[in-house]
């Protein structure tokens, strides 16, 4: 399942990222522009808020491609910001 997260702390406060990996203490975040798939941002779980209710049209780009790239992720996050 694909999850989005909003940063609650740090210099990137209120930025929205796509969670690509998760372990016990950290999440690994990408946004397709400054934080790409080859160098995700490592952030503690307590410093992010997961976004649970997502409009279905945001998933269209990710569902079409089995392996999303940075451009697809950036477009999906841009669509999310435009809805706000």
Buried (B, 14 or more C-beta within 10 A) or exposed (E): EBBBBBBEEEEBEEBBBBBBEBEEEBBBBBBBEEBBBEEBBEBEBEBBEEBEEBEEEBEEBBEEEEEBEBEBBBBBBEBBEEEE
